Amino acid sequence: MNEIALLENMEELDLEKVINEFETVTKDARRVQRETLQKILEENGEAEYLQKLGLNGRTDVESFKACVPLVTHKDLDPYIQRIADGDTSQILTRKPITTISLSSGTTEGKSKFIPFNEELVKSTMQIFQTSFAFRDREFPIGKGKALQLIYGGKQFKTKGGLAACTATTNIYSRPHYKNTMKAIRSECCSPNEVIFGPDFHQSVYCHLLCGLIFRDEIQFVSSAFAFSIVHAFRTFEQVWEELCSDIRDGVLNKRVTVPSIRTAMSKLLKPNPTLADLVYKKCSGLSNWYGLIPEIFPQAKYIYGIMTGSMEPYLKKLRHYAGELPLLSADYGASEGWIGANVNPTLPPESVTFAVLPDIGYYEFLPIRDKVQNHGVDSYTESEPVGLTELKLGDEYEVIVTNFAGLYRYRVGDRVKVMGFHNSTPELQFVCRMNLLLNINIDKNTEKDLQLAVEEAGKLLMVEEKLEIVDFTSHVDLTEEPGHYVIFWELSREAGEKLLNECCNCLDQSFVDAGYLSSRKVNTIGALELRIVRRGTFQKILDHYLGMGSAASQFKTPRCVGLSNSVVLQILRSNVVKSYFSTAFG
Ligand code: AMP
């Protein structure tokens, strides 16, 4: 890991130096990968896990692959649990793990414990600095602040007394985060009390208020995942008059009740009728909130956050708020560690790629062969994982990570596609999560397939102004023979019967998977059902996850809700206002 990764009190980052470092490590990615693995194994060779596997201090790629199996979280869970329960022996790493990250838990409806340490902080800062260096070359920002819609989640202690919270919370709470943000001119305009406030809704309100107070200084608007930006500006639509009146009188709205937030905000909020009038006038002049962000933040140069994968459905709304401002999609990583940086910031979010940083982890990739060639059978398990510099252009792979925090040959569960190379490191496009979402018999539909079907059907809604899909998810209903797909939609306002029937048919026809089509034709899969849920249903789902300890910053709407995720399923079911069955297949 390069030595510039940790900034102490540096005033400003030398961007050329960062770019040069990145060019150097990517030019000889193969060597750097071997060295990185060697470092990880030298550091942790004595850990019980590696000892048991008989690595015997060897640090070369070949021995590593021969001794250490590919694992999922489930395999490592007993080890991680021991750490969380307070066993301080060298279990996965030489230095004891003292902090745990909670993954967002979208997939199973339950968060996973993941070891966290300073090395992950360093690689996060390195990724942030790298992508900023490339971004600032194309979209330079001035001195100022950023409206960062970020939220620390709940922090608690595990049974063994280890600090546990989401990875983003772990990052935001480190001094390195603030230092790095300062060095890349991206300081958050809101005080820590707002970022780490115990009530998400109050934090959203105050972030927006801080943004308006520092209106003339805001250089860009960002969040970890784009969902939080869309969520905040949807909230803005509801509360803008209250925000204006707070600014006019210099008095914080009563809805904010957390004393620490009130105290922190009172230091920033002073009566400013001129600003209040200006914001009021700007908002009143907008048509359906188009171009809201540049209108209220005149110095903003772009909008920044992860916009790929499960965030793509929010792009339409984000573009609406952004008007002419560019949308720059952020980097690719997980609680388990970072993977790649967006070093081509001019690409639109739909075609963004991530250049893997070969010095922050050791990466392997399991080839995913073409479904059709293999008659729909997952064959990737038969193939051998390949190294970072052995990837083929255009091929798809499952990502395997070995990191500095005790994960060895860990299947992250993501599917990526190789779109090109930056020097000798691959540029990956995020395709989707690996797990199938919708599957009844021979059909196979992923998160991406669902997204495309919803996008297609959503086009039909455009005939009516202001009608849009606020959010969506799905479920496989097997209570009756044959089973069928259920799609839940929350709409921005009511839609006519005829239109929704058409949408339902369109959804059914838009799953192009051969297994689905043939099953639908012979009715071994029943007619697709579109269920419309009340306004605010997806907010309830978010609130449920926040209540379980998830942080809003890492929230991803679950795109398929299984029976095991019973609370969310119950929220959905109890909010259905109308349902439609497809007649597309007769
Ligand atoms: P978490 O479980 O909260 O750590 O979330 C990590 C997961 O978020 C990854 O495994 C990906 O599935 C997804 N993710 C992270 N970064 C991106 C990105 N840039 N594009 C698409 N999906 C991403």
Boltz pocket constraint, residues with backbone or C-beta under 6 A from the ligand:
constraints:
  - pocket:
      binder: B
      contacts: [[A, 102], [A, 103], [A, 104], [A, 105], [A, 167], [A, 306], [A, 307], [A, 308], [A, 309], [A, 310], [A, 330], [A, 331], [A, 332], [A, 333], [A, 334], [A, 335], [A, 336], [A, 412], [A, 413], [A, 414], [A, 430], [A, 432], [A, 433], [A, 554]]
      max_distance: 6.0
